[in-house]
Amino acid sequence: MKKAVLSISGMHCASCATLINKRLSKAPGVLKANVNFASQKAHVDYNEAETSEEGLIEAVKKAGYGASTKVDIEAEKKNRENEIANLRGLLIVAVIFSLPAFVLGMFLMEFPNRLLLLFLLSTPVQFYVGRQFYMGAWSSLRSGTATMDTLIAVGTSAAYFFSLGALFGLTPDQYFETSAVLITLVILGKYLEAIAKGKTSEAIRKLMDLSPKMALVERDGKQVEIPAEQVAVGDIVIVKPGERIPVDGKVVSGGSSVDESMLTGESIPVEKTVGSPVIGGTINKHGMLKFKAEKVGSETTLSQIVKLVEEAQGSKAPIQRFADSISAVFVPVVIAIAILTFAAWYFVFHAGLSFALITAVSVLVIACPCALGLATPTSIMVGTGVGAERGILIKGAEALEKSRKVSAVVFDKTGTLTVGKPIVTDVILLSDTPEAEILTIAASVEENSEHPLADAIVEKAKAGGLELAKATGFKSITGKGVSAKVGKKDVALGNRKLAEELGVDVSEFTDRMSTLESDGKTVMVLIVSGKAAGLIAVADTLKETSPAAVSELTRMGVDVWMITGDNKRTAEAVARKAGIRNVFAEVLPGDKAAYVKQLQDGGKVVAMVGDGVNDAPALAQADIGIAVGSGTDVAIETGNVVLMRNDVMDVSRALKLGRATIAKIKQNMFWALIYNVLGIPIAAGVLYPFTGWLLSPIIAGGAMALSSVSVVTNSLTLRWVKLK
């Protein structure tokens, strides 16, 4: 299966997006299609054995629209600017002709040659400014459907051609100014909408702007400046103070502090020395750095983040299916209502041809489904963009929607709630073996392990200048410890379960182990030649923000759990310091997903928070998987949400952002629907017999134009949502 992202041109409303979506979904080899009206993009999953990107483009063209696989941020920005400039030009032309037509048609009833002048003023607006509506209506008609263009074209044409009858003395009234002003108001609405929609994708442009255009590299012993996209893996890249780092790599010489805030949201610069990783797009603050390029082009962290945010902005929330289902049938239903309105007033109530026509036109014009089509995608685009700017990467609209319902958060302990870099705090002798020898033996075995606790023991031994021996036959016993042969001695290092399995009695020093564990330390028994030689206690301190993060989640009404492989006593001590009451202890890595499912089976909507490496099954099992890390490949591939900063406070911020975004979608959908539910009957004249109120097409057109703008503007207010 392959994924394609197509830039779509020619879409005017949600119905256009629905039409293209149908065409793509029915195309051979297409497994899934999602067309986003707000971003003007289509995301397609397809079988490359059955179709190609060219085939997808052809399917879009057959629907009467344009498509391209070249998704270039700069080109899109230019296209957006061209679209706004084009609409501005059309708007100016429309105002120049429709304003005098409005004055002439509404106020100067006795003006010489009034009807002829109205005809001359309205015709350029109808067929030059409004030509896009006729083209759109024709395309949709060929496809056997109807869109917003159909409503505008039919409504304004009815008013215009009826007025031609007045020009030739065939009908008593004229509505030239009505059709001209309607088209002007629609163009005004599309112009304002285009400006507002452009702001919803600012996050992507800001991220892209982080990448420098040029890079200084060493080639053939010389320093050469080349375009950043030409940097190759293995190149030595030179970055001077104040410059942006062009690609990802590892420092080979020099030292500096690097501002990574634009990617991670972390304001404090990160110190970089030889061996430190650097990320493309970040700013070198002070010293000069030389680093070896490891990821270039589309493989850099910045490019991966941009891709992730684009996919999230193009994704569809379950709540949007409701809007899509309405949009799919909306236009035909509105046309039917308009016909019924005309028939009722003309044939049943005998209100006259002019009156019946005007009410039908008002129904057609006020019922534009654009506001409904924009309600969800604009909010998602702004919400995911706000998250990206603050180091919270949300991988899809579904995660945003589910975050509103989260009732339990499960934190992995090591590296998530804690710093993730344990240190040896105690070495207790249980035999006549000296402390240095105990550390040497333990470190010699653990040097083969990748566990954080192993690193702490090895670092402690090396810091004391101890020389490690070679261990053979190393074996890792999941959830219990390790074993190996050091010299002629059989050595094992692990928890009580391991000691019991090896038949070693630990009852004599159980109290000492319990005391250490009650202080939140992990205690390991060193077993040499079948006997307990010593205890090694290791502690991983809590992150400074962990207690505050737990407190904030509790305040939000979310149950907080901690899950860890540590024994119950140690786990409860750490949980107590973090303010967590619910603990899953002594859990094997492979069993974490089962504990998450246990909570789900109890009716909880669960968010699992882990480091994105050994927590992958639990992250996948959870309703929302939240990977806490620094944007590593594994973290980006795991979970639904990636927290670029290693700060668990961002968990509550991510949930708040999800809640705020879904609340905004619901507000938008409510106003879009209530606008149509109330507007269509009023336009049809249901209040006229009781109050004498009748909605003129001009007012209906203005209301329709402003409804779309108000939805987009409401979505943009998400940029100021408080996540603290």
N, C-alpha and C positions, 0 to 999 in steps of 0.2 A: 504494500500500500504506500502511495506517495501523497504528499500534501502539496497543494498549490495555493498561492495567494494571488488573486486577480484584482487589478485596479479597474473598477467599473465606471464608465462614463455614460451620461444621459439619464441617470435616475432622477426623478422629480419628487417621488413620494414613496410611502411605505408599500403601496400597491405595486409599484415598479419593482421593488426589492422582492416582494412575494412572487411576482411573475418570473423574474430571473431565477429565483430559488427553485421554482417548479421546473423550469426548463433544464437547469443544471442537474437537479435530482433525477430527472427522467433520462438524462444522457447516458449512453452505454458506458459501463465501467465506473460510474460515479457511485461511491458508497455513501457519502454524506456531503451536503452542501449547506453553507450558511452565508447568506448575503446580508451585509450590514449597511442599511441606508445611511446612517450617520457618518460612518467612516468611508463610504463609497468603495467597499472592498468585498470580495467573495472569498471565503475560505473553503477549499474543496479537498476532500479525501477521495482518491480514485485508484483504480487498478491500472497500473501502467501497461499491462498486457492487453488491455481492452481499449484504452484511449490515451490521449496525450494532452499536454497543455494547449496545443493548437486546436484539438478537438473541443476542449472546454471553451476556448475563445470563440470558436465557431458557433457553439450552442448559445452563447450570450448574444452573438451578432444576429442569429436567427430570431431571437426575441425582440430585436430592434434596438439593441444597446451596444456600446463599445466596451472592449475589454483588452487588458494588456497584462503580461506577467512581469513587466518591469516595475517593481515597487521601489521607487527611488524617493526618499524623503524630500530631497531638494526639488526633484521634479514635481512631486505632489504639492509641495509648498508653492511652486511656480504656477501649477495648474489651479490651485485654490485662489491665488492672487488674480490669475487671468479670469477665473469664473466671477470673482467679485467685481473686477474691472468691467467685464462684459455686462453684468447685471446693472452696474452703476450707469453704464452708457445707455442701456435700454430704459432704465428708470428716468434718466434725464429727458430722453426723447418722449417717453410716455407723459411725463409731467408737462413738457412744453405744449403738447397737443391736447391732453385731457383736461388741464386746468381751465383754459379758455372755453372748452366744450362744456365743462361743468357749469361755469358762470353763465354761458349762453343758454344752456338747456334748462337751468333751474330758475334764472332770474330775468333774463332779457327776452321776454315772450314776444315782444313786437319788433324785434331787431330785423332789419331788412335781410332778405335771403337767409333767414335763420336756419331752416332745414338743410339747405345746400351747404352752408358753412359747417353745420354739425356733421354732415356726411364727410366733408373734406377733412375735418379735424379728427374724427373717430377712425376713419379707414386706415391710416398709417399705424395707429395703435392696435387695431384689430388684427391686421395681417402682417405687419413688420415686427412690432413688439411681441405680439401674441403668436407668432408663427411656431414657436417651440411647443405651444400647447396643441396646435393642430398636428404637428409632426409626431408628438408623443401619443396623441389620441389615435392617429392612423396606425402607428406601430402596434399599439395595444389591440386595436381592432383586428389587425392581421393575425394576431396571436389568439384571437377569440376571447379577449378579456377587456377590462376597463380599468382606468387609473384616474388619479387626480386630474391629469391632462384632459381626460374625457369629460369630466364634470365642468371644467373651466371652458373648454372648447364648445361644448353643447350649450351651456348657460349663456355665455357671451354672444355666441352665434345667434341664438334665439332672439336676444334683445336687438342685435344689429340688423338681422334680416327682417324682423318685424318692423323696424324703423324704416327700412328701405321702402316698405309698403306705404308708410306715411309720406315719404318723399315723393312718391308717385300717386298720392291721393287714394291709395287702396285701404289704408287703415287710419283710424282717427288719431292715434297717439304715436309718439316717437320715444325711443330710449337709447339714442346714440351715445349720449354722455354717460349713461349707465354702463354700457359695455366697455367704454374707454376707461372710465374710472375704476371699474372692476379689475381690468387687466393691470392697470397701474398699481392698484393696491396689492394684487397678487405678486407682482414683480418686486414691490417694496418689501413685502413679507419675505420673499425668497432672498433678497439682498441682505436684509437684517439677519436672516437665518444662516446664510452662508458665512457672514462675519462671525456670528456666535459659534457655529459648528467648527470653524477654524480654530477657535480657542480651546475646544475640547481635546484636540490632539497636540496641545502644546508640550505635554510631558515627553512625547516621543521626540519632538524636535529638540527639546532641551537636552535629552540624552544623546542624540546624534551630534549635537553641537559640541559635546565634550571631547569628541575624537579629533585630534589635531590633523591637519591636512598634510603636513610634512614631517619627516623624521631624519635625524642625523645618525648615520651608521658608519661602522668601520669596514671598509672593503679594500683588499689589496694594500693594507697598511696605510690607507688614507681615510680621512673623514669625508663622507659624501652625504649631501642632503638629497633625499629622494621622497617621492610621494609615499605617505604612510601605508597605502594599500600595497606597495611594492616590497615592504619589509618581509623577509623570508624567515622561516624558523631556523634558528641557529645564528642569525645576525647578531653582532654586538651593537647595541643601540646606546647612544650617548644622550643624556638628558641634563640640561643645564638648569640652574636655579630659576624658578618661576615658570618653567615650561611644563606643558602637559606630556604625560607619558603616552606614547603612541600605540603600543601593543602590550600584551601580557608577557611577563618573563621573570627571570630570577637574577638578582644583583650579583655581579661578579667582581666589582670593585667600587670603592667610594662608600659614602654614607650620607644620609639625609633624613629629613622627616617629610612625609608625603601626606597631603591633604586628600583624604578619600571621601570627604563629606558629600560630594555630589552623587556618589554611587551608593554609599552606605548610610548617609544621614548622620554619621558620627563626626562631630565637630572637632575633636582633638586629633591633630596630625599623628600619623603612625610612624615610629622610628624604623628606618630601613638600613640594614647592614649587609655584608656579604652573605648570600644565601637566602635573603628575604625575598618573598614574592612581591611583584609590583603589578598593578592592574592598569590597563590602558584607559585613558580618560582622566586619571587622577593627576594632581598637580605636585610637582617636585618643589618643595618650599625653599630649602637652603643650600645643601651641598650638591656637588655634581655626582651623578650616578651613571655607572655603566652596567648594563644588564644584557643577558642573553635572551633573545626572543624565543618564546615557547609556544605562544598562541597568536596567530595573526588572522587578519580578515574576519570572516564570519565566525571563527572559533574563539575570538576574544570574549572575555566576560561581559564587556559592554555590549557587544553584538548579540550575545546570547540573551542578555537582559532586554534589549530592544525587541528582539524576536518574541520573547516571552510576553512582554507588555502588549505588543501588536496582536498576538494571538488572543490574549485576554480581552483586549478591546473589541476584537472581532467575534468573540464568543457570544453565545445566546443563553441568557438565564431562563430557567423554566417558566418564570412569570411572564416572559415575553411571548410564549406560545399562545397565551390568551389574546394578546394584541394582534399577533399574526393571524389567528383564526378569524378575528373580527375583520381585519384589513382585507382578507382574501375574498370576503363576500360583501364588503361594505359598499363599494361603488355601484355594483348592480342593484343592490337594495335601495340606495339613494336615488338612482335613476327611476326605479319603479315608484318610489314615494313621490318624486317630482311629477311623474306622469299622472299618478292618482290625484295629486294636489290640483294639477291643471284641470283634470276631468271633473273633479268634485266641484270646483268653483265655476267652471264654465257650463257644464251640462246639468249639474244638480241644483246649484244655488243661483245660476244665471247671473253671475257677477260681471260678465263682460269679458271679451278676449284679452284686453290689456291687463286687467286685474289678475286673471287666471295665469297669464304668462309671467307676470312679475313675481307672483308667489312661487311658481315652479322654478324660475331662475334663482330666487333667493334660497330655495331648498338646495339646489345644485351647488351653489357657491359656498354656503355656510358649512356644508358637510365634508369639506376636505379632510381626509384622514391623516394628514401629515403629522399633526400634534400627537396622535396616538402612536404612529410609527416611530417618532423620535423619543417618546417617553422613556423607553428602556435603554436603547443603545447610547444615547447621550450621557445618561447617568453613569453607565458602566464605563464609558470612555473617561469621564472626569474622575470617577472613583478610583479606577486602576491607575490613572495618571498621578493622582494625589498620593496614592500608596507608593508608587515608584519613586517619586521625589523624596519621600521620607524613608526610603530603604525597606519598604514593605512591598514585595512583589507578589501580586495575586494572579494566579495562572489561569483563571477562568471565571466567567460570570456565575457559574453554578456555586463556586466556593463563596462568592459574595453573598449569594442568597442563603446558603446553608449557615453561614456565620451568624445570621440573625437568630437562628434557632438553637445555637450551641448552649447546652445546659451543663456540660461537664468538660473540663480541660484536664488532660493527663500529661504531666511533665515527666520526661526521662530525667534522672538525677544527674549523672555524670556528664559534664560539658554543657548541660542545659541550665539546670538550676545552680550548678556549681561551676567553678572556674574551669574545671576539666584538666587541671594540672596538679595532681596530688603530690604531696611530699611525705617523706618518712618522718614520723613524729616520735616514735618509740621503738627501741630494740631491747627486748627483754630476754635475758639468758635463762635457759631451762636446763642447762648442763654445764660442764666445765669448758665448753667450747667458747673461746674469746669472741667478743662482739665483732672485731674486724674479720674474723674467719666466717662468722655467721653471715655478715653482709657480703663477703666475697663469694661464698657458695651460692647464696640466694641470687645475687646479681649475675653470676655466671650462668645460672639456669634461665633467669628472666631476660637475659640479653637476646634470647631467641624469640621472645614474645612481643606482640604489638599492643598489648593491653596498657592503658595509662598507668595502672598500678605498677606494672613491670618497669616502665620508664622511670618512675619515682625511685625504685630500689636501685636501678642501674646508676641513675644520676647521683644518688647518695654515696654509693661505693666509689664512683669515679671522683667525686668531690673530695673524698677522703684519701685520694691517691692510691687506692687499692688496685692491684693488678688482677684482672679476671682470668679465670681458667677456662679451658675449652670444654664445653658441655656436649655430650653425644646422646643420641637417642631421645632428643627432645620430643615431648608429647604435651599437647594442650588438652585439658579435660574441661570441656565447656561447662561454665557455671560453678566449677569447683577449684581449679588451679592448674598447675603444671608439674611435669616430672622430667627428669633427665639423669644422666650419669655424669658426675664430675670426678675425674680421675677414676678411682675404683669404688667410689661411694655412690649408692643409689639415693638420689635426692628428690624430694617432693616439697612443693610449697603451695599451700592453699587454705581453704576454709575448714570448718569442723567436719563438713560432710566428707571431704577428701580424707581427713585424718581417720574418721570412722571406717571408711571403705578400706583403708590400708591397715586397719586393726590397731591403730595407735590410740591409747587411752589419754584423753585430754581433761578428765574430770579433776585432776589436781590443780590445774590452773584456769578452771572455768571462771572463777570469780574475777581473776585479773583480766581475762578477755572481756567479761561482761562490763567491767568498769570502763575499759577503753572504748567499747562499743557504745556504751551509754553516752559517751562524749562525742559520738558521731564519727568515730574512727573505724576503718576497716582493718580487722586483725587477721593476719595470716600465720599459720603454723609452719615452721621449717622442720621437715622430717629428714633426718640423715640416717641412713642404714637402719630404717625401721623404728627410730626413736625420735621423740620431740627434742630438738636442739635449741629452739628459741621462738619467740614471737616477734613479728614485725608489724607495727601499726602504721597505717598510712591514712592521711586525711586529705580530703578535697574540700576546700573552703567554698562557702556559698558566694555567689556573685552579689555585689552590693545591692543590686536592684531586685533580687529575687523576692525578699519579703514584701517590698512595695508592690511588685507585680501580682503576687498572690492576694494581697490585701485589696487591690483594685478589682481583680476578677471576682472576689467574694462580694465586694460592694455592688458589682454588676449583677449579682444573683446567680453566679456560675459556681458549681461545685468543683473544687480543685483536688486532684489526686496526684500522688507521686508514685512512679514505678521504677524499681531498681533491682539489681541482682544481689545487693547487699543483704546481710542478715537483718532480721526484723528490728533488733535493738539499735543497730547503727542507722538503719533507714528511718526509724521513728525519731532518733535524735536530730538528724538532718532536717526532717520534715517539721519538727517542733521549732527549730530555729527559723525556718522559712514561713511558719504560720500555717502549715498544711496539716489537716486532721486525718485525711484519708490516705492510706499507704498500701501499695502492693509491694511486698518485699520478697527477697529470695526468688526472683523471677528469672528464668533462663531467657537469653535474648530471643530465642525462637518462640517463646511462649507469650511475649508481650502482646501480640495481636489477639491472642485468646482472651486476655484480660480486658482489652478494649471492647471486644465483642460481648463480653460478659456485661459491661456497662450498657452497651447498645441494646442487649436483650432485656435489660431492666428499664428500657424506655428513654434512655439518655441519648441526646445528640452530642457526639463526642468529637472534640478536637484533640489530636495527639501532637505533642510538642517534643521534637527530638533533634538530634544533630544531623539527620539525613543520611547516616551511614549504616550503623547496625540497627537502627530503628525503622528501617524501610518497611518491613512487613506490617508493623503497627501503624505507621503513617498511612499505608495503603488501606488498612482495615478501617481506620477512623473515618468519620463523616467528612472531617477536614484534617489533612495532614499538614502540620506547620513545621517546616525545617528551619532551625536556628543555625545560622552559620555566616560565612563571609562570601556567599555567592559561589561556592565551589561547584564543580560539574555535578557531583553526586547530589548536593543539596538542591540544585536547580532541577534535576531529573526527578527528585523525590517530592512527595507532598503537593498540596494544592497552593500553599502559601510559603514563600521563602523570605525570612527575615535577614536582610543583608548585614545588619548590625548584630553583634552577639549580645543582644539586650532583650531579656524576657519581658520587659515592660511593653515591647512592641506586640506581644500577644494580645493584650487588652486593646491596644490601638488598632490592630487588624480587625478585631471583632467589632469595635466601635465604628470603624470605617465601613464594614459590611452592613451593619445596622443602619448607618446614616444613608448609604447608597440605596438600599432597598426601600427605606422610608421615602427617599426622594423619588424613586420609580413609582411608588404607590401614589404619591402626591401628583406626579405628572399624569399618571393614568386616570386618576380620579377627575382631574380638571379637564383632560382631553375628552373623557367619556361624558361627563356632566355637561360639558359645552355642547356636544352633539345631541345628547338626550333632550336638553332644554332648547337648544338652538333650532333644530329641525322642525319641531312642532310650531314654534313661534314664527319661523320663516314661512311655514305652510299656512299660517293665518288662523290658527285655532283660537287665538285671543281676540281676533278682530270682531266677531259678533257680539262679544261681551264688553270690550273696552275700546274698540276702535283702533287698537294698536296693530300696526303692520310693519314688519321688518323690511326695509327697502334693501334691494340687492347691494347697494353701495355700502350700507352699514354692515350687511352680512359679509361682504368681501373684506372690509376692514377688520372685522372680528376674526374671520378665518386666518388672515395674515398674521395678526397679533397672537393668535393661539399658539402657533408653532414657535414664534419667537419667545413667548413666555415660558414654554416648556424647556427650551434650550437654556434660557437665562436661569431658570430655576435649577437646572442641572449644574450650571456653572457655580452656583452658590456652595456646592460641595467643596470648592477650593478653600473655603474658609471654615470648614468643619473643625471643631476642637477635638483633638484626640488625646489630650493629656489626661 
